[in-house]
């Protein structure tokens, strides 16, 4: 069985003053959290963007159908 290699570095001995202090903080007020989530949820798309997206999806589907029909007729 292999033995672990010895490292040349020594461990650092920390004094209690070198450790970070644990300061407790006040919790975030509930109204502030509710206001932030409400602001994040207020995202609306315009009707024009929805129609453009639908037209793009339909055009892409038609292009794939046309390519599939073209390949099928070429091999026949």
N, C-alpha and C positions, 0 to 999 in steps of 0.2 A: 504494500500500500504506500502511496506517495505521501510525503510530508509537505506541509505548506512551506513556501519560501519565506525566509525572514526578510522583512523590509528594513531599510536603513533609516526610515523616518520614525521619529518618536511621537507619541501621542501628546497633544497639547493639553496641559492642565489649566483649566479655566477657573479663575477666581469667581466668587459669587457676584462681585461687582461687574464682571465682564458679561454676565448673562443678561439678556434683554428683560426689561421689566414687563410685567403683565398688568397693563392698565385696562380696567374695564371701561367700556364706552356705553353711553346711553343708547338704547335701541332707537331705530329710526321711527318717527311718528307714523301712525297708520294712514293719516290723511295724505302725507307725502308719497307713500308707496302707492296708494290708490290713485293719486293724480298722475303718477308716472305710468302706471299700467293703462289708465284711461287714455293718456296721450299716445301710447304705443298702439292701442287698438283702433284708433281713429284713422284708418287707412282706407281710402275709397278709390275705386277705379271709375273712370268716366265710361259712359256708355259707348263712346267712340272707340276706346281702347279694347273693349270687350268684342265689338264687331270686327275690328282689325284682327284680333287674335283668332276669332272663329273663321274668318276668311282665309287666314294663313294656314290654319289646320286643314280646312277643306281643300285648299289648293295643293298642299303637300300630299294629302291622301289621293287626290286625282292624279298627281304626277306619278306616284308609285303605281297606281292602277294602270296608267298608260304605259309605263315601262314594262310592267308584267305582261300586258296584252301584246306589246311589241315583241317581247322575247318569245312568247308562246307562238305567235304567228311566224316568226323567223324560223323556229325549229320545225314547223310543220311542213 
